[in-house]
Amino acid sequence: MATYAVGDIQGCNDEFQALLGHIGFSSERDRLILIGDLVNRGPDSLAVLRWAYRQRAAVEVVLGNHDLHLLAVAAGKAKLKGKDTCDDVLAAEDRELLLDWLRQQRLLLTLDDYALVHAGILPCWELAEAQVLCAEVEAELRGKAYRDLLGNMYGNSPRTWSPRLQGYERWRLIINACTRMRLVNADGALDFEFKGEPADIPSGLMPWFAWPGRPVERHTVVFGHWSALGLRLEPQLIALDTGCIWGRQLTAVRLEDRRVFQIPSQQPARLGAD
């Protein structure tokens, strides 16, 4: 039995299936964790969702910003953007089955010595605190008022965490940290403007994982979202978004030994970030 984590698929189903073949994945033997952004911008989001749903006994998902955006559009709380490619999901006869399953997924998953999340863990949070806060949002997303949550999750404020935050402001910051974060400033406040290469980070900002006050944890954080960061394997950090949608690679790591597996993208080579 092996456990694999896979970076941002974003509807690139051909590459995803090739990667599964490359690692020899078996749903009867192995475990697969998808690090968010299963859908959008690529050519076949519906096929990715259908495969994950069929194999759900062996598959776990942490939600990404594109997954949540799809849920919001389906709930009538947002509109598709110009580059979105989720029409196939929205028009599918089994959309409610697939989207209801997607809505049940996690923001943060802990497994042995790993913590898996789409974008990162707000650096002022200890892991135990992050688990409790993410559970709040997960419960709301699974509840009867989930449409209201999806309609109120958009926006860049607040940027700084306070335990006094309540309601949608509180949940919006939790969602933004877990699904959109790349950089913070010296005070730990979120920055949403920069999406580029680490060498070009503006003065006064830093990657969330480089914040000097970040608690030391035994868990290694596994995340995606930042395609310009690329593959990184460090003692307490594994970054897996290698820009398949931008024409680079789709990446998996086997958590037991940190062996990396990659498949080249079939998408046109281009620059970009979401």
Accessible surface in RSA format (square Angstrom, percent):
REM  Atomic radii and reference values for relative SASA: ProtOr
REM  Chains: A
REM  Algorithm: Lee & Richards
REM  Probe-radius: 1.40
REM  Slices: 20
REM RES _ NUM      All-atoms   Total-Side   Main-Chain    Non-polar    All polar
REM                ABS   REL    ABS   REL    ABS   REL    ABS   REL    ABS   REL
RES MET A   1   158.93  82.3  98.75  65.4  60.18 143.3  63.71  54.2  95.22 126.1
RES ALA A   2    13.87  12.8  13.74  21.2   0.13   0.3  13.78  19.4   0.08   0.2
RES THR A   3     9.00   6.4   9.00   9.1   0.00   0.0   1.91   2.6   7.09  10.7
RES TYR A   4     8.78   4.1   8.78   5.0   0.00   0.0   0.00   0.0   8.78  10.8
RES ALA A   5     0.00   0.0   0.00   0.0   0.00   0.0   0.00   0.0   0.00   0.0
RES VAL A   6     0.01   0.0   0.01   0.0   0.00   0.0   0.01   0.0   0.00   0.0
RES GLY A   7     1.63   2.0   0.00   N/A   1.63   2.0   0.62   1.7   1.00   2.2
RES ASP A   8     6.30   4.4   2.26   2.2   4.05   9.6   1.22   2.9   5.09   5.1
RES ILE A   9     1.59   0.9   1.49   1.1   0.10   0.2   1.49   1.1   0.10   0.3
RES GLN A  10     8.02   4.5   8.02   5.9   0.00   0.0   0.46   1.0   7.56   5.7
RES GLY A  11     0.00   0.0   0.00   N/A   0.00   0.0   0.00   0.0   0.00   0.0
RES CYS A  12     0.07   0.1   0.00   0.0   0.07   0.2   0.07   0.2   0.00   0.0
RES ASN A  13    20.60  14.2  19.89  19.2   0.71   1.7   0.27   0.6  20.34  19.7
RES ASP A  14    90.48  63.4  82.15  81.8   8.34  19.7  16.08  37.8  74.40  74.2
RES GLU A  15     0.87   0.5   0.87   0.7   0.00   0.0   0.00   0.0   0.87   0.7
RES PHE A  16     0.00   0.0   0.00   0.0   0.00   0.0   0.00   0.0   0.00   0.0
RES GLN A  17    65.65  36.7  57.12  41.7   8.52  20.3  36.35  77.4  29.30  22.2
RES ALA A  18    43.43  39.9  26.54  41.0  16.89  38.4  38.49  54.2   4.94  13.1
RES LEU A  19     0.05   0.0   0.05   0.0   0.00   0.0   0.05   0.0   0.00   0.0
RES LEU A  20    12.90   7.2  11.33   8.1   1.56   3.9  11.67   8.2   1.23   3.3
RES GLY A  21    59.11  72.9   0.00   N/A  59.11  72.9  38.86 106.7  20.25  45.4
RES HIS A  22    96.91  53.0  69.41  48.2  27.50  70.3  49.58  51.1  47.33  55.1
RES ILE A  23    15.16   8.6   0.00   0.0  15.16  36.5   1.85   1.3  13.31  36.1
RES GLY A  24    38.87  47.9   0.00   N/A  38.87  47.9  33.42  91.7   5.45  12.2
RES PHE A  25    31.34  15.7   5.66   3.5  25.68  66.8   5.66   3.4  25.68  73.5
RES SER A  26    30.65  25.9  25.76  34.4   4.89  11.3  17.41  37.1  13.25  18.6
RES SER A  27    49.10  41.5  28.65  38.2  20.45  47.1   6.97  14.8  42.13  59.0
RES GLU A  28   173.05  99.4 131.48  99.5  41.57  99.0  53.33 103.2 119.72  97.7
RES ARG A  29   126.32  53.0 113.36  57.8  12.96  30.9  57.86  79.1  68.47  41.5
RES ASP A  30     8.28   5.8   1.77   1.8   6.50  15.4   0.00   0.0   8.28   8.3
RES ARG A  31    64.38  27.0  64.38  32.8   0.00   0.0  13.68  18.7  50.70  30.7
RES LEU A  32     0.00   0.0   0.00   0.0   0.00   0.0   0.00   0.0   0.00   0.0
RES ILE A  33     0.00   0.0   0.00   0.0   0.00   0.0   0.00   0.0   0.00   0.0
RES LEU A  34     1.40   0.8   1.40   1.0   0.00   0.0   1.40   1.0   0.00   0.0
RES ILE A  35     0.51   0.3   0.00   0.0   0.51   1.2   0.00   0.0   0.51   1.4
RES GLY A  36     1.51   1.9   0.00   N/A   1.51   1.9   0.00   0.0   1.51   3.4
RES ASP A  37     2.55   1.8   2.55   2.5   0.00   0.0   0.00   0.0   2.55   2.5
RES LEU A  38     0.62   0.3   0.52   0.4   0.09   0.2   0.62   0.4   0.00   0.0
RES VAL A  39     0.00   0.0   0.00   0.0   0.00   0.0   0.00   0.0   0.00   0.0
RES ASN A  40     0.19   0.1   0.19   0.2   0.00   0.0   0.00   0.0   0.19   0.2
RES ARG A  41    39.00  16.4  26.90  13.7  12.10  28.8   6.82   9.3  32.17  19.5
RES GLY A  42     1.83   2.3   0.00   N/A   1.83   2.3   1.73   4.7   0.10   0.2
RES PRO A  43    94.10  68.6  57.24  52.2  36.86 134.0  68.38  56.5  25.73 159.9
RES ASP A  44    52.69  36.9  52.69  52.4   0.00   0.0   9.63  22.7  43.07  42.9
RES SER A  45     0.15   0.1   0.00   0.0   0.15   0.3   0.00   0.0   0.15   0.2
RES LEU A  46    22.71  12.6  22.71  16.2   0.00   0.0  22.71  16.0   0.00   0.0
RES ALA A  47    27.19  25.0  19.78  30.5   7.41  16.8  24.40  34.4   2.79   7.4
RES VAL A  48     0.00   0.0   0.00   0.0   0.00   0.0   0.00   0.0   0.00   0.0
RES LEU A  49     0.00   0.0   0.00   0.0   0.00   0.0   0.00   0.0   0.00   0.0
RES ARG A  50    84.45  35.5  83.54  42.6   0.91   2.2  21.49  29.4  62.97  38.2
RES TRP A  51    25.36  10.2  25.36  12.3   0.00   0.0  12.60   6.7  12.76  20.7
RES ALA A  52     0.00   0.0   0.00   0.0   0.00   0.0   0.00   0.0   0.00   0.0
RES TYR A  53    37.44  17.5  37.44  21.3   0.00   0.0  21.76  16.4  15.68  19.3
RES ARG A  54   151.21  63.5 123.45  62.9  27.76  66.1  63.11  86.2  88.10  53.4
RES GLN A  55    46.41  26.0  43.21  31.6   3.20   7.6   4.40   9.4  42.01  31.9
RES ARG A  56   113.65  47.7 100.64  51.3  13.01  31.0  22.44  30.7  91.21  55.3
RES ALA A  57   112.47 103.4  66.91 103.3  45.56 103.6  78.66 110.8  33.82  89.6
RES ALA A  58    11.43  10.5   3.83   5.9   7.61  17.3  11.24  15.8   0.20   0.5
RES VAL A  59     6.86   4.5   0.00   0.0   6.86  16.5   0.00   0.0   6.86  18.6
RES GLU A  60    47.74  27.4  47.28  35.8   0.46   1.1  26.72  51.7  21.02  17.2
RES VAL A  61     0.98   0.6   0.00   0.0   0.98   2.4   0.00   0.0   0.98   2.6
RES VAL A  62     0.00   0.0   0.00   0.0   0.00   0.0   0.00   0.0   0.00   0.0
RES LEU A  63     0.33   0.2   0.06   0.0   0.27   0.7   0.06   0.0   0.27   0.7
RES GLY A  64     0.00   0.0   0.00   N/A   0.00   0.0   0.00   0.0   0.00   0.0
RES ASN A  65    30.32  20.9  24.51  23.7   5.81  14.0  10.78  26.0  19.54  18.9
RES HIS A  66     9.55   5.2   9.20   6.4   0.35   0.9   7.60   7.8   1.95   2.3
RES ASP A  67     0.00   0.0   0.00   0.0   0.00   0.0   0.00   0.0   0.00   0.0
RES LEU A  68     4.05   2.3   4.05   2.9   0.00   0.0   4.05   2.8   0.00   0.0
RES HIS A  69    12.24   6.7  12.24   8.5   0.00   0.0  12.17  12.5   0.07   0.1
RES LEU A  70     0.49   0.3   0.08   0.1   0.41   1.0   0.35   0.2   0.13   0.4
RES LEU A  71     6.82   3.8   5.05   3.6   1.77   4.5   5.06   3.6   1.76   4.7
RES ALA A  72     0.00   0.0   0.00   0.0   0.00   0.0   0.00   0.0   0.00   0.0
RES VAL A  73    21.06  13.9  11.32  10.2   9.74  23.5  11.32   9.8   9.74  26.4
RES ALA A  74    26.83  24.7   6.78  10.5  20.05  45.6   8.44  11.9  18.39  48.7
RES ALA A  75    20.36  18.7   1.24   1.9  19.12  43.5   8.68  12.2  11.68  30.9
RES GLY A  76    64.46  79.5   0.00   N/A  64.46  79.5  32.73  89.8  31.72  71.0
RES LYS A  77    89.06  43.4  66.39  40.7  22.67  54.0  24.21  21.8  64.84  69.1
RES ALA A  78    26.27  24.2   6.98  10.8  19.28  43.9  17.81  25.1   8.46  22.4
RES LYS A  79   180.72  88.2 168.19 103.2  12.52  29.8 113.56 102.2  67.16  71.5
RES LEU A  80    59.71  33.3  33.79  24.2  25.92  65.2  33.79  23.7  25.92  69.7
RES LYS A  81   119.54  58.3 106.66  65.4  12.88  30.7  65.25  58.7  54.29  57.8
RES GLY A  82    87.24 107.6   0.00   N/A  87.24 107.6  44.42 121.9  42.82  95.9
RES LYS A  83   145.96  71.2 134.07  82.3  11.89  28.3  89.91  80.9  56.04  59.7
RES ASP A  84    13.82   9.7   0.34   0.3  13.47  31.9   0.20   0.5  13.61  13.6
RES THR A  85    52.72  37.5  43.49  44.1   9.23  22.0  47.72  64.1   5.00   7.6
RES CYS A  86     0.43   0.3   0.43   0.5   0.00   0.0   0.00   0.0   0.43   0.5
RES ASP A  87    86.37  60.5  83.81  83.4   2.57   6.1  36.16  85.1  50.22  50.1
RES ASP A  88    48.76  34.2  35.23  35.1  13.53  32.0  40.59  95.5   8.18   8.2
RES VAL A  89     0.00   0.0   0.00   0.0   0.00   0.0   0.00   0.0   0.00   0.0
RES LEU A  90    34.08  19.0  25.39  18.2   8.69  21.8  25.59  18.0   8.49  22.8
RES ALA A  91    87.16  80.1  51.83  80.0  35.33  80.4  62.56  88.1  24.60  65.2
RES ALA A  92    12.30  11.3   0.00   0.0  12.30  28.0   7.98  11.2   4.31  11.4
RES GLU A  93   182.13 104.6 143.15 108.3  38.98  92.8  65.12 126.0 117.01  95.5
RES ASP A  94    40.89  28.6  34.52  34.4   6.37  15.1  26.77  63.0  14.12  14.1
RES ARG A  95    58.20  24.4  58.20  29.7   0.00   0.0  18.14  24.8  40.06  24.3
RES GLU A  96   111.79  64.2 109.87  83.1   1.92   4.6  64.41 124.6  47.38  38.7
RES LEU A  97    94.31  52.5  85.54  61.2   8.77  22.0  90.67  63.7   3.64   9.8
RES LEU A  98     1.73   1.0   1.73   1.2   0.00   0.0   1.73   1.2   0.00   0.0
RES LEU A  99     9.40   5.2   8.69   6.2   0.71   1.8   9.02   6.3   0.38   1.0
RES ASP A 100    67.75  47.5  64.45  64.2   3.30   7.8  20.15  47.4  47.60  47.5
RES TRP A 101    26.72  10.7  22.77  11.0   3.95   9.3  19.67  10.5   7.05  11.4
RES LEU A 102     0.00   0.0   0.00   0.0   0.00   0.0   0.00   0.0   0.00   0.0
RES ARG A 103    28.19  11.8  28.18  14.4   0.01   0.0   0.89   1.2  27.30  16.5
RES GLN A 104    64.67  36.2  57.74  42.2   6.93  16.5  33.56  71.4  31.11  23.6
RES GLN A 105    21.57  12.1  20.45  14.9   1.11   2.7   0.95   2.0  20.61  15.6
RES ARG A 106    88.54  37.2  88.54  45.1   0.00   0.0  20.60  28.2  67.94  41.2
RES LEU A 107     1.46   0.8   1.26   0.9   0.20   0.5   1.26   0.9   0.20   0.5
RES LEU A 108     4.77   2.7   2.23   1.6   2.54   6.4   2.23   1.6   2.54   6.8
RES LEU A 109     8.72   4.9   8.72   6.2   0.00   0.0   8.72   6.1   0.00   0.0
RES THR A 110    43.26  30.8  26.27  26.6  16.99  40.5   6.14   8.2  37.12  56.1
RES LEU A 111    25.80  14.4  22.94  16.4   2.87   7.2  25.80  18.1   0.00   0.0
RES ASP A 112   116.04  81.3  90.51  90.1  25.53  60.4  33.68  79.3  82.36  82.1
RES ASP A 113    73.69  51.6  73.60  73.3   0.09   0.2  18.58  43.7  55.11  55.0
RES TYR A 114    24.56  11.5  24.56  14.0   0.00   0.0  16.35  12.3   8.21  10.1
RES ALA A 115     0.40   0.4   0.40   0.6   0.00   0.0   0.40   0.6   0.00   0.0
RES LEU A 116     0.00   0.0   0.00   0.0   0.00   0.0   0.00   0.0   0.00   0.0
RES VAL A 117     0.00   0.0   0.00   0.0   0.00   0.0   0.00   0.0   0.00   0.0
RES HIS A 118     0.01   0.0   0.00   0.0   0.01   0.0   0.00   0.0   0.01   0.0
RES ALA A 119     1.08   1.0   0.00   0.0   1.08   2.5   0.00   0.0   1.08   2.9
RES GLY A 120     0.00   0.0   0.00   N/A   0.00   0.0   0.00   0.0   0.00   0.0
RES ILE A 121    13.10   7.5  12.70   9.5   0.39   0.9  12.86   9.3   0.24   0.6
RES LEU A 122     1.17   0.6   1.13   0.8   0.03   0.1   1.13   0.8   0.03   0.1
RES PRO A 123     1.25   0.9   0.31   0.3   0.94   3.4   1.25   1.0   0.00   0.0
RES CYS A 124    54.28  41.1  32.56  36.3  21.72  51.0  23.16  58.7  31.13  33.6
RES TRP A 125     5.81   2.3   0.75   0.4   5.07  11.9   0.75   0.4   5.07   8.2
RES GLU A 126   101.29  58.2 101.17  76.5   0.11   0.3  20.52  39.7  80.77  65.9
RES LEU A 127    12.88   7.2  11.52   8.2   1.36   3.4  11.97   8.4   0.91   2.4
RES ALA A 128    66.27  60.9  61.51  94.9   4.77  10.8  62.46  88.0   3.81  10.1
RES GLU A 129    64.00  36.7  57.33  43.4   6.67  15.9  30.99  59.9  33.02  27.0
RES ALA A 130     0.85   0.8   0.85   1.3   0.00   0.0   0.85   1.2   0.00   0.0
RES GLN A 131    71.98  40.3  64.45  47.1   7.54  17.9  22.11  47.1  49.87  37.8
RES VAL A 132    97.67  64.3  93.56  84.7   4.11   9.9  96.94  84.2   0.72   2.0
RES LEU A 133     6.08   3.4   6.08   4.4   0.00   0.0   6.08   4.3   0.00   0.0
RES CYS A 134     1.43   1.1   1.43   1.6   0.00   0.0   1.36   3.4   0.06   0.1
RES ALA A 135    49.78  45.8  45.03  69.5   4.75  10.8  45.74  64.4   4.04  10.7
RES GLU A 136    56.57  32.5  44.47  33.6  12.10  28.8  35.97  69.6  20.59  16.8
RES VAL A 137     2.18   1.4   2.18   2.0   0.00   0.0   2.18   1.9   0.00   0.0
RES GLU A 138     9.72   5.6   9.19   6.9   0.54   1.3   2.06   4.0   7.66   6.3
RES ALA A 139    64.74  59.5  51.32  79.2  13.42  30.5  56.02  78.9   8.72  23.1
RES GLU A 140    44.71  25.7  41.59  31.5   3.12   7.4   4.18   8.1  40.53  33.1
RES LEU A 141     2.20   1.2   2.20   1.6   0.00   0.0   2.20   1.5   0.00   0.0
RES ARG A 142    96.10  40.3  74.47  38.0  21.63  51.5  26.66  36.4  69.44  42.1
RES GLY A 143    28.71  35.4   0.00   N/A  28.71  35.4  27.55  75.6   1.16   2.6
RES LYS A 144   208.13 101.5 178.45 109.5  29.68  70.7 128.56 115.7  79.57  84.8
RES ALA A 145    43.86  40.3  35.52  54.8   8.34  19.0  41.89  59.0   1.97   5.2
RES TYR A 146    34.74  16.2  34.74  19.8   0.00   0.0  15.22  11.4  19.51  24.1
RES ARG A 147   115.19  48.4 115.19  58.7   0.00   0.0  31.48  43.0  83.71  50.7
RES ASP A 148    64.17  45.0  62.82  62.5   1.36   3.2   7.55  17.8  56.62  56.5
RES LEU A 149     2.95   1.6   2.58   1.8   0.38   1.0   2.58   1.8   0.38   1.0
RES LEU A 150     0.53   0.3   0.53   0.4   0.00   0.0   0.53   0.4   0.00   0.0
RES GLY A 151    31.41  38.7   0.00   N/A  31.41  38.7   6.54  17.9  24.87  55.7
RES ASN A 152    56.78  39.2  51.92  50.2   4.85  11.7   4.50  10.8  52.28  50.5
RES MET A 153    13.63   7.1   9.72   6.4   3.91   9.3   9.30   7.9   4.33   5.7
RES TYR A 154    86.27  40.3  68.11  38.8  18.16  47.3  71.52  53.7  14.76  18.2
RES GLY A 155    37.58  46.3   0.00   N/A  37.58  46.3  30.84  84.6   6.74  15.1
RES ASN A 156    53.64  37.0  47.09  45.5   6.54  15.8   9.85  23.7  43.78  42.3
RES SER A 157    70.25  59.4  69.84  93.2   0.41   0.9  36.84  78.4  33.41  46.8
RES PRO A 158    24.94  18.2  19.75  18.0   5.18  18.8  24.74  20.4   0.19   1.2
RES ARG A 159    80.99  34.0  75.61  38.5   5.38  12.8  33.90  46.3  47.09  28.5
RES THR A 160    73.41  52.2  66.89  67.8   6.52  15.5  51.90  69.7  21.51  32.5
RES TRP A 161    32.40  13.0  13.68   6.6  18.72  44.0  11.32   6.0  21.08  34.2
RES SER A 162    26.24  22.2  25.25  33.7   0.99   2.3  25.28  53.8   0.95   1.3
RES PRO A 163    95.90  69.9  81.41  74.2  14.49  52.7  81.41  67.2  14.49  90.1
RES ARG A 164   198.87  83.5 179.72  91.6  19.15  45.6  80.80 110.4 118.07  71.6
RES LEU A 165    26.94  15.0  22.87  16.4   4.07  10.2  25.93  18.2   1.01   2.7
RES GLN A 166   147.45  82.5 133.99  97.9  13.46  32.0  41.35  88.0 106.10  80.5
RES GLY A 167    33.34  41.1   0.00   N/A  33.34  41.1  26.05  71.5   7.28  16.3
RES TYR A 168    74.50  34.8  69.49  39.5   5.00  13.0  53.66  40.3  20.84  25.7
RES GLU A 169    89.64  51.5  88.55  67.0   1.09   2.6  21.37  41.3  68.27  55.7
RES ARG A 170    42.41  17.8  42.41  21.6   0.00   0.0   9.34  12.8  33.06  20.0
RES TRP A 171    45.92  18.4  45.92  22.2   0.00   0.0  45.24  24.1   0.68   1.1
RES ARG A 172    35.77  15.0  35.07  17.9   0.70   1.7   2.29   3.1  33.48  20.3
RES LEU A 173     0.18   0.1   0.10   0.1   0.08   0.2   0.18   0.1   0.00   0.0
RES ILE A 174     0.00   0.0   0.00   0.0   0.00   0.0   0.00   0.0   0.00   0.0
RES ILE A 175     6.05   3.4   6.05   4.5   0.00   0.0   6.05   4.4   0.00   0.0
RES ASN A 176     1.82   1.3   1.82   1.8   0.00   0.0   0.00   0.0   1.82   1.8
RES ALA A 177     0.00   0.0   0.00   0.0   0.00   0.0   0.00   0.0   0.00   0.0
RES CYS A 178     1.99   1.5   1.90   2.1   0.09   0.2   0.23   0.6   1.75   1.9
RES THR A 179     1.01   0.7   1.01   1.0   0.00   0.0   0.03   0.0   0.98   1.5
RES ARG A 180    71.50  30.0  67.42  34.4   4.08   9.7  21.82  29.8  49.68  30.1
RES MET A 181     1.67   0.9   0.00   0.0   1.67   4.0   0.04   0.0   1.63   2.2
RES ARG A 182     9.17   3.9   8.82   4.5   0.35   0.8   1.48   2.0   7.69   4.7
RES LEU A 183     0.15   0.1   0.15   0.1   0.00   0.0   0.15   0.1   0.00   0.0
RES VAL A 184     0.00   0.0   0.00   0.0   0.00   0.0   0.00   0.0   0.00   0.0
RES ASN A 185    46.84  32.3  46.84  45.3   0.00   0.0  11.47  27.6  35.37  34.2
RES ALA A 186    73.43  67.5  57.45  88.7  15.97  36.3  57.67  81.2  15.76  41.7
RES ASP A 187   115.61  81.0  94.16  93.7  21.45  50.7  24.31  57.2  91.31  91.1
RES GLY A 188     6.08   7.5   0.00   N/A   6.08   7.5   2.33   6.4   3.74   8.4
RES ALA A 189    13.25  12.2  12.37  19.1   0.88   2.0  12.37  17.4   0.88   2.3
RES LEU A 190     4.12   2.3   0.00   0.0   4.12  10.4   0.00   0.0   4.12  11.1
RES ASP A 191    18.79  13.2  16.73  16.7   2.06   4.9   3.34   7.9  15.45  15.4
RES PHE A 192    15.42   7.7   2.70   1.7  12.72  33.1   6.60   4.0   8.82  25.2
RES GLU A 193   114.75  65.9  89.48  67.7  25.27  60.2  71.05 137.4  43.70  35.7
RES PHE A 194    29.87  14.9  22.96  14.2   6.91  18.0  28.81  17.5   1.05   3.0
RES LYS A 195    90.38  44.1  83.71  51.4   6.66  15.9  40.51  36.5  49.87  53.1
RES GLY A 196    27.27  33.6   0.00   N/A  27.27  33.6  25.38  69.7   1.89   4.2
RES GLU A 197    87.97  50.5  87.41  66.1   0.57   1.3  36.14  69.9  51.83  42.3
RES PRO A 198    38.57  28.1  27.94  25.5  10.62  38.6  28.27  23.3  10.29  64.0
RES ALA A 199   102.20  94.0  58.29  90.0  43.91  99.9  71.85 101.2  30.34  80.4
RES ASP A 200    94.85  66.4  76.11  75.8  18.74  44.3  26.36  62.0  68.48  68.3
RES ILE A 201    36.56  20.8  15.19  11.3  21.37  51.5  15.19  10.9  21.37  58.0
RES PRO A 202    60.77  44.3  49.23  44.9  11.55  42.0  59.61  49.2   1.17   7.2
RES SER A 203   120.37 101.7  81.45 108.7  38.93  89.7  56.79 120.9  63.58  89.1
RES GLY A 204    52.73  65.0   0.00   N/A  52.73  65.0  40.79 111.9  11.94  26.7
RES LEU A 205    41.34  23.0  27.49  19.7  13.85  34.8  27.49  19.3  13.85  37.3
RES MET A 206    39.76  20.6  38.97  25.8   0.79   1.9  35.56  30.2   4.21   5.6
RES PRO A 207    20.16  14.7  20.16  18.4   0.00   0.0  20.16  16.6   0.00   0.0
RES TRP A 208     0.95   0.4   0.95   0.5   0.00   0.0   0.00   0.0   0.95   1.5
RES PHE A 209    29.04  14.5  14.44   8.9  14.59  38.0  14.44   8.8  14.59  41.8
RES ALA A 210    54.28  49.9  30.13  46.5  24.15  54.9  39.43  55.5  14.85  39.3
RES TRP A 211    40.36  16.2  35.15  17.0   5.21  12.2  35.06  18.7   5.30   8.6
RES PRO A 212   117.35  85.5  77.54  70.7  39.81 144.7  88.50  73.1  28.85 179.3
RES GLY A 213    47.32  58.4   0.00   N/A  47.32  58.4  27.92  76.6  19.40  43.4
RES ARG A 214    61.28  25.7  47.23  24.1  14.05  33.5   8.60  11.8  52.68  31.9
RES PRO A 215    35.98  26.2  20.01  18.2  15.97  58.1  30.49  25.2   5.48  34.1
RES VAL A 216   139.11  91.5 108.96  98.6  30.15  72.7 111.09  96.5  28.02  76.0
RES GLU A 217    52.60  30.2  45.60  34.5   7.00  16.7  23.29  45.1  29.31  23.9
RES ARG A 218   162.70  68.3 135.60  69.1  27.10  64.5  77.24 105.6  85.46  51.8
RES HIS A 219    24.34  13.3  22.33  15.5   2.02   5.2  15.40  15.9   8.94  10.4
RES THR A 220     5.70   4.1   5.70   5.8   0.00   0.0   0.07   0.1   5.63   8.5
RES VAL A 221     7.30   4.8   7.30   6.6   0.00   0.0   7.30   6.3   0.00   0.0
RES VAL A 222     0.00   0.0   0.00   0.0   0.00   0.0   0.00   0.0   0.00   0.0
RES PHE A 223     0.83   0.4   0.83   0.5   0.00   0.0   0.83   0.5   0.00   0.0
RES GLY A 224     1.60   2.0   0.00   N/A   1.60   2.0   0.41   1.1   1.19   2.7
RES HIS A 225     9.06   5.0   3.93   2.7   5.13  13.1   2.87   3.0   6.19   7.2
RES TRP A 226     4.77   1.9   2.75   1.3   2.02   4.8   2.75   1.5   2.02   3.3
RES SER A 227     4.61   3.9   3.01   4.0   1.60   3.7   1.82   3.9   2.79   3.9
RES ALA A 228    19.83  18.2   7.55  11.6  12.28  27.9  10.52  14.8   9.31  24.7
RES LEU A 229    14.93   8.3   0.26   0.2  14.66  36.9   0.26   0.2  14.66  39.5
RES GLY A 230    16.64  20.5   0.00   N/A  16.64  20.5  16.36  44.9   0.28   0.6
RES LEU A 231    64.12  35.7  37.02  26.5  27.10  68.1  37.02  26.0  27.10  72.9
RES ARG A 232    75.51  31.7  71.03  36.2   4.48  10.7  17.81  24.3  57.70  35.0
RES LEU A 233    70.88  39.5  38.36  27.4  32.52  81.8  38.93  27.3  31.96  86.0
RES GLU A 234    67.89  39.0  63.72  48.2   4.17   9.9  27.69  53.6  40.20  32.8
RES PRO A 235   116.36  84.8 100.46  91.6  15.91  57.8 108.59  89.7   7.77  48.3
RES GLN A 236    65.67  36.7  63.28  46.2   2.39   5.7  28.25  60.1  37.42  28.4
RES LEU A 237     6.45   3.6   6.45   4.6   0.00   0.0   6.45   4.5   0.00   0.0
RES ILE A 238     0.04   0.0   0.04   0.0   0.00   0.0   0.04   0.0   0.00   0.0
RES ALA A 239     2.46   2.3   2.46   3.8   0.00   0.0   2.46   3.5   0.00   0.0
RES LEU A 240     0.66   0.4   0.00   0.0   0.66   1.7   0.00   0.0   0.66   1.8
RES ASP A 241     8.08   5.7   7.01   7.0   1.07   2.5   0.83   2.0   7.25   7.2
RES THR A 242     8.39   6.0   5.09   5.2   3.30   7.9   5.67   7.6   2.71   4.1
RES GLY A 243     0.23   0.3   0.00   N/A   0.23   0.3   0.16   0.4   0.07   0.2
RES CYS A 244     1.83   1.4   0.23   0.3   1.60   3.8   0.23   0.6   1.60   1.7
RES ILE A 245     4.08   2.3   3.34   2.5   0.74   1.8   3.34   2.4   0.74   2.0
RES TRP A 246    17.53   7.0  16.18   7.8   1.35   3.2  12.20   6.5   5.32   8.6
RES GLY A 247    20.56  25.4   0.00   N/A  20.56  25.4   0.00   0.0  20.56  46.1
RES ARG A 248    82.15  34.5  75.46  38.5   6.69  15.9  52.08  71.2  30.08  18.2
RES GLN A 249    68.13  38.1  67.62  49.4   0.52   1.2   9.89  21.1  58.24  44.2
RES LEU A 250     2.15   1.2   1.90   1.4   0.25   0.6   2.15   1.5   0.00   0.0
RES THR A 251     0.28   0.2   0.00   0.0   0.28   0.7   0.00   0.0   0.28   0.4
RES ALA A 252     0.00   0.0   0.00   0.0   0.00   0.0   0.00   0.0   0.00   0.0
RES VAL A 253     0.06   0.0   0.06   0.1   0.00   0.0   0.06   0.1   0.00   0.0
RES ARG A 254    53.01  22.3  53.01  27.0   0.00   0.0   6.06   8.3  46.95  28.5
RES LEU A 255     8.74   4.9   4.82   3.4   3.93   9.9   4.89   3.4   3.86  10.4
RES GLU A 256   107.75  61.9  67.97  51.4  39.78  94.7  62.39 120.7  45.36  37.0
RES ASP A 257    81.45  57.1  51.52  51.3  29.94  70.8  40.63  95.6  40.83  40.7
RES ARG A 258    70.31  29.5  62.39  31.8   7.93  18.9  31.88  43.6  38.43  23.3
RES ARG A 259   131.51  55.2 123.75  63.1   7.75  18.5  37.38  51.1  94.12  57.0
RES VAL A 260    47.87  31.5  25.19  22.8  22.68  54.7  25.19  21.9  22.68  61.5
RES PHE A 261    10.91   5.5   9.02   5.6   1.89   4.9  10.91   6.6   0.00   0.0
RES GLN A 262    66.49  37.2  49.32  36.0  17.17  40.9  13.60  29.0  52.89  40.1
RES ILE A 263    28.11  16.0  28.11  20.9   0.00   0.0  28.11  20.2   0.00   0.0
RES PRO A 264    96.53  70.4  94.04  85.7   2.49   9.1  94.05  77.7   2.48  15.4
RES SER A 265    20.44  17.3   0.00   0.0  20.44  47.1   0.00   0.0  20.44  28.6
RES GLN A 266   120.23  67.2  84.50  61.8  35.73  85.1  40.23  85.6  80.00  60.7
RES GLN A 267    32.21  18.0  22.23  16.2   9.98  23.8   0.29   0.6  31.91  24.2
RES PRO A 268    95.24  69.4  82.64  75.3  12.59  45.8  94.90  78.4   0.33   2.1
RES ALA A 269    92.30  84.9  61.21  94.5  31.09  70.7  61.52  86.6  30.78  81.5
RES ARG A 270   103.84  43.6  86.63  44.2  17.21  41.0  48.57  66.4  55.26  33.5
RES LEU A 271   168.38  93.8 144.59 103.4  23.79  59.8 144.87 101.7  23.51  63.3
RES GLY A 272    34.48  42.5   0.00   N/A  34.48  42.5  21.87  60.0  12.62  28.3
RES ALA A 273    24.14  22.2   6.40   9.9  17.74  40.4   6.76   9.5  17.38  46.0
RES ASP A 274    30.47  21.3  16.51  16.4  13.96  33.0  15.64  36.8  14.84  14.8
END  Absolute sums over single chains surface
CHAIN  1 A    11357.9       8793.2       2564.6       5875.8       5482.0
END  Absolute sums over all chains
TOTAL         11357.9       8793.2       2564.6       5875.8       5482.0
